[in-house]
Amino acid sequence: MKKSLLLPLFSLSLFCLRVNAQVAWLDTGFGANGITLAANQPNTKPLRVNMTLQPDGKALVKVVKRDTITNVYTVWLHRFGLDGDVDTGFGQNGQVLIDSVLWNTEPITNDANLLPDGKILLATASASNNQLFTTITRLNPDGSPDEDFSVNGRLKFEEIVEFNSLQPRLVDLEVQPNGRIVLIYNSYYSLLAEYGFRILKPNGDILPGYEEIVWGNTDIDEYMTQAIVLPDGKILIGGKRDPINGQPYGTDFVLQRFDVAGFADEDFGNTGIALADYNDQQELMTDMLLEPDGGIVTVGTTNANTLMLARFTSDGDLDASFGTNGVSTFPNLPVVSSRPTMSRATDGKLVVAGGRYESNILFEEEAAIARFLPNGDLDSAFGSQGVVYLPPATTGINTIFQDVAVLPDRRILTCGIRYNGENQLLLARFMPDTNVVIWYHDQDGDSYGNAADTVFAFDMPPGYVANADDCDDQNAAVNSAALEICGNNIDENCDGILATDTVAPVAVCLATVKYYMNEIGLITISPESLNDGSTDNCATSLHFSSSITQLTCSDPPVQMALVTVTDDAGNSSTCNTIIKFTDTLAPVAICVPVITLAIGPFGQPAIITPADVDAGSYDNCGPIIASWLDKTQFTCADLGVQQVTLTVVENGSLTNTCTALVKVKDVNAPIAICAQQLVVGLDQNGFATITPDALDQGSYDNCSDTLMKYLSKTDFSCADLGIEQPVVLAVEDVYFNRNECTTMVMVVDKIKPTQICDQVSTVSLDANGEVQLQPAVFNDGSYDNCSGGLNFALDISYFDCDDLGDHLVTTTCTDESGNFSICQTILTVQDKLPPVMWCVDSLTVELDDIGLMTINPVDLDNGSTDNCGIVVWVVDPPQLSALQIGVNEVTLTGIDTSENAASCVTVVTLVGGEVSIQELPAEAVSLTPNPSNGLCYLQMQSGRQAQKVELYNAAGQWLWAESGAFSALNLDFSTQPAGTYYLRVQSDQFARMVKVVLVK
């Protein structure tokens, strides 16, 4: 929003509001009441200043000066301490000459750059005849030239740089994050603006490609004011832009961003340019800063005597949350007549420094600072409506601030020029608000300060206190709370009086003191203990003496003591105290720590007397006249540790007691009684454990019903089987009296083995038709509690062809101790060996009169065998017809009782004579379904009729026949077993053999 409502605040009446109010804002702990004025070299005038804060709070101030006689320009760097004093450890008496320029034009120079190692880098430049001469200087932290940089810490370019552009000038020197040095130049002539970059390596060597300044066109004219290197190394420059393309009168704030190599970054703003405008006036940007979020705040003035602030986002857009659409303007704000500069506080507030021109006769130019809230509004809590002026009474007239920095604690440090004829460098430090406290210098550390040596600050500075009551701040023994020492000519308590001593002390004694005799019958009396507040007129030591200092048991119980009190000057006085004493200490009873007693062998009690327990009891003032014990007899019931009390009496009837421990022991061993023999059986895991009670047959003790019992061996295993071995029983009472007896222990095993058999098993006959089984053939992990060998036996172990099928076989398992168990297995005896088939190699046969030849197995067999005999013979095909005259392969298959099958082949040659019956082709007869369950349908094709149907098995055996004239017939041979069959269909003229498969 526009700030026109503030106009009345800066009328002529404003001077009356601030004449005295502004002094309170100066930090009196800095310089002289908040201001430091630096002395000039003879005949020199400061013209322009810039300031850089070091991390340690010291201020580097760069000053451009002109010699009033020779007009030579010089550039100086000064350093000031935290208190505003010149830092004499920097350069020569706090200043370093950076450069001298012989031209009649003021040189351009940048703010000092602080490098990470504390070194200081800055550049100066001047122009003559369109030639630019640049010098880069690098200093050590103490201001001495850095000899590692170029030549004696200076790098000059005047001999190698030439320009074709007009009016070139240096804008700034910046350092990129990688340490490279960037020089930014500006050239402007007749609305033609150019920018230029030269990039150097950290050591000053020129980066390849930048041997000459790289120039480019820009919208920023000769008022390019500042450059900033961003955290990513990109370069941001700012200034003002003149009207272009016929636009109306006025200039704008303008920013332009470049990449790390100096080329325009078109991702910023509008193709790399960002603008801020105010009512088409002439705006001149004078300073800018980078905020933590990447935003950019700029400040400058307009030709309407208006201060203008603009905030851009990191992308170059105006920040709508700041002012009005990113711009705040303040007409007639008294910081606009110079080139305003700006700094940011840790709380985000902005401080702008400058001054204003006044036509008032009292002053012409007056330095001022203004503070703004983060949203661009004036901070009305600061000074007068957001503005603090440098009081004319402190500096005179014509003072302008040229730079400002906000310290981490939000105090504000400014620097500028006081134009008083000679011109002087001026530094002023302001408080962020007026809630400051006066603090007093405490040089001697006694917590009391010097009222004449003060500072103003929010918090107590080191070496300062809030109390001013110290009349000698070089002596910690002197302050308003100190005690006065007489005769030393020092006023310790700061009351203005030196004390002397001729007066005796005032002796004050205790009226009566009662003492008690100590344990050795002696009382020692300290004279000081009889004092009851004796005093002296000086801070002196008082000395005490007494007529009585010691009492014993033989002294009278009541006496009078005379006490003398003397001061350091020898003055003395006396007082009296009545001394009383009494003996209230009981006798000291001393017992032996421990006494040991033994019960008699038959349980008789043990007896003690007081003399057995007393270890030297005594009294401080007389003998022990009597003593007794609370217990003198001890029986088996007292076994263990008992406590007895000894009581002693002195001649004044005072008593005391002590205790002793009585250890009552039984030294008689128990009677051990054992069994003569013990048989121990192992468990299913092969182990056995016995307890003492298994052997004990009534052991006992004379004093104890409870005995501890131990065995020489408690655990037994299979390794102990059959061995009779002695085991010792030890019995022990509570006093470790011990006795033993022995039992002979025999270990036996009565646990049957655990037999695990195969539940089901199968065995195959061999080629001879028999099999012999091993005894452990069915064992499937049988085990015994003892890991010795197990023996196995079978009730049936031999099988042959007569035993095919299932059998129940019993296995008996016996361990080494003769324990046994049985298990049963269902054994299937099977024959898996097929027959061994042998056929004749060849056979010649002849057709019969009906054109067929039936082949029998015996015709083909040539000695086939099987381990259990062949029971079924199959010939395939079983018949040959006239269609097969010639050579045929006929297969003979043998099947044993276990349905194992094998085959061989014979080459059969079929010859024939006259055949009256023809064989039908395959398609002439249809049999469905095939394979079949025994029910099928026979169909003759092409109008043929059959007269007979016969069924043969695979061995060629005739099974049945059906006759009659038919062209179709339902057949049923389901009563036959599953297998391969042959169906012969015939009439007088034809015949056909059909293969059919029967399935169940």
URZI-V687888 format. One record per residue. OMEGA is omega as a letter, one per 30 degrees, with the letter a starting at -180 (999 if undefined). Layout:
[[OMEGA] [OMEGA]]
This chain:
[[l] [a] [a] [a] [l] [a] [a] [a] [a] [l] [a] [a] [a] [a] [a] [a] [a] [a] [a] [a] [a] [a] [a] [a] [l] [l] [a] [l] [a] [l] [l] [a] [l] [a] [l] [l] [a] [l] [l] [l] [a] [l] [l] [l] [l] [a] [a] [a] [l] [a] [l] [l] [l] [l] [l] [l] [l] [a] [l] [a] [l] [a] [l] [a] [l] [l] [a] [a] [a] [a] [l] [l] [l] [l] [a] [l] [l] [l] [a] [l] [a] [a] [l] [l] [l] [l] [a] [l] [a] [l] [l] [l] [l] [a] [a] [l] [a] [a] [l] [a] [a] [a] [a] [l] [a] [l] [l] [a] [a] [l] [l] [l] [l] [l] [a] [a] [l] [l] [a] [a] [l] [a] [l] [a] [l] [a] [l] [l] [l] [l] [a] [a] [a] [l] [l] [a] [l] [a] [l] [a] [a] [l] [l] [l] [l] [a] [l] [a] [l] [a] [l] [l] [a] [l] [a] [a] [a] [a] [a] [a] [l] [a] [l] [a] [a] [l] [l] [l] [l] [l] [a] [l] [l] [a] [l] [a] [l] [l] [a] [a] [a] [l] [a] [a] [l] [l] [a] [l] [l] [l] [l] [a] [l] [l] [l] [l] [l] [a] [a] [l] [a] [a] [l] [l] [a] [l] [l] [a] [a] [l] [l] [l] [l] [a] [l] [l] [l] [l] [a] [a] [a] [l] [l] [a] [a] [l] [l] [l] [a] [a] [l] [l] [l] [a] [l] [l] [a] [l] [l] [l] [l] [l] [l] [l] [l] [l] [l] [a] [l] [l] [a] [l] [l] [l] [l] [a] [a] [l] [a] [a] [l] [l] [a] [l] [a] [l] [a] [l] [l] [a] [l] [a] [l] [a] [l] [a] [l] [l] [l] [l] [l] [a] [l] [l] [a] [a] [l] [l] [a] [a] [a] [a] [a] [l] [a] [l] [l] [l] [l] [a] [l] [l] [l] [l] [a] [l] [a] [l] [l] [l] [l] [l] [a] [l] [l] [l] [l] [a] [a] [l] [a] [l] [l] [a] [l] [a] [l] [l] [a] [l] [l] [l] [a] [l] [a] [a] [l] [l] [a] [l] [a] [l] [a] [l] [a] [l] [l] [l] [a] [l] [l] [a] [l] [l] [l] [l] [l] [l] [l] [a] [a] [l] [a] [l] [a] [l] [a] [l] [l] [a] [a] [l] [a] [l] [l] [l] [l] [l] [a] [l] [a] [l] [l] [l] [l] [a] [l] [a] [l] [a] [l] [a] [a] [a] [a] [a] [l] [l] [a] [l] [l] [l] [a] [l] [l] [a] [l] [l] [l] [l] [a] [l] [l] [l] [a] [a] [l] [a] [a] [a] [l] [a] [l] [l] [a] [l] [l] [l] [a] [l] [l] [l] [a] [l] [a] [a] [l] [a] [a] [a] [l] [a] [a] [l] [a] [l] [l] [a] [a] [a] [a] [a] [a] [l] [l] [l] [l] [a] [a] [l] [l] [l] [a] [a] [a] [a] [a] [a] [l] [a] [l] [a] [l] [a] [a] [l] [a] [l] [a] [a] [a] [l] [a] [l] [a] [l] [a] [l] [l] [l] [a] [a] [l] [l] [l] [a] [l] [a] [l] [a] [l] [a] [l] [l] [l] [a] [l] [a] [l] [a] [a] [l] [l] [a] [l] [a] [a] [a] [l] [l] [a] [l] [l] [a] [l] [l] [a] [a] [l] [a] [l] [l] [l] [a] [l] [a] [a] [l] [a] [l] [l] [a] [a] [l] [a] [l] [l] [l] [a] [l] [l] [a] [a] [a] [l] [a] [l] [l] [l] [l] [l] [a] [l] [l] [a] [l] [a] [l] [l] [l] [a] [l] [a] [l] [a] [l] [l] [a] [l] [l] [l] [l] [l] [a] [l] [l] [l] [l] [a] [l] [l] [a] [a] [l] [a] [l] [l] [l] [a] [a] [l] [l] [l] [l] [l] [a] [l] [l] [l] [a] [l] [a] [a] [a] [l] [l] [a] [l] [a] [a] [l] [a] [l] [a] [l] [l] [l] [l] [l] [l] [a] [a] [a] [a] [l] [l] [a] [a] [a] [a] [l] [l] [l] [a] [l] [l] [l] [a] [l] [a] [l] [l] [l] [a] [l] [a] [l] [a] [l] [l] [l] [l] [a] [a] [l] [a] [a] [a] [l] [l] [a] [a] [a] [l] [a] [a] [l] [l] [a] [l] [l] [l] [a] [l] [l] [a] [l] [l] [l] [l] [l] [a] [l] [l] [a] [l] [l] [l] [a] [a] [a] [a] [a] [l] [a] [l] [l] [a] [a] [l] [l] [l] [a] [a] [a] [a] [a] [l] [a] [a] [l] [a] [l] [a] [a] [l] [a] [l] [l] [l] [a] [l] [a] [l] [l] [l] [a] [l] [a] [l] [a] [l] [l] [a] [l] [a] [l] [l] [l] [a] [l] [l] [l] [a] [l] [a] [l] [l] [a] [l] [a] [l] [a] [l] [l] [a] [l] [l] [a] [l] [l] [a] [l] [a] [a] [a] [a] [a] [a] [l] [l] [a] [a] [l] [l] [a] [l] [a] [l] [l] [a] [l] [l] [l] [l] [a] [a] [l] [l] [a] [l] [a] [l] [a] [a] [l] [l] [a] [a] [l] [l] [a] [a] [l] [a] [l] [l] [l] [a] [l] [a] [l] [a] [a] [l] [a] [l] [l] [a] [l] [a] [a] [l] [l] [l] [a] [l] [l] [l] [a] [a] [a] [l] [a] [a] [l] [l] [a] [l] [l] [l] [l] [l] [a] [l] [l] [a] [l] [a] [a] [a] [l] [l] [a] [l] [a] [l] [l] [l] [a] [a] [l] [a] [l] [a] [f] [a] [a] [l] [a] [a] [l] [a] [l] [a] [a] [l] [l] [l] [a] [l] [a] [l] [a] [l] [a] [l] [l] [l] [a] [l] [a] [l] [a] [l] [l] [a] [l] [a] [l] [a] [l] [a] [l] [a] [a] [l] [l] [l] [l] [a] [a] [a] [a] [l] [l] [a] [f] [l] [g] [a] [l] [a] [l] [a] [a] [a] [a] [l] [a] [l] [l] [a] [l] [l] [a] [a] [l] [l] [a] [l] [l] [a] [l] [l] [l] [l] [a] [l] [a] [l] [a] [a] [l] [a] [l] [l] [a] [l] [a] [l] [l] [a] [l] [l] [l] [l] [l] [a] [a] [l] [a] [a] [l] [a] [l] [l] [a] [a] [l] [l] [l] [a] [l] [a] [a] [l] [l] [l] [999]]
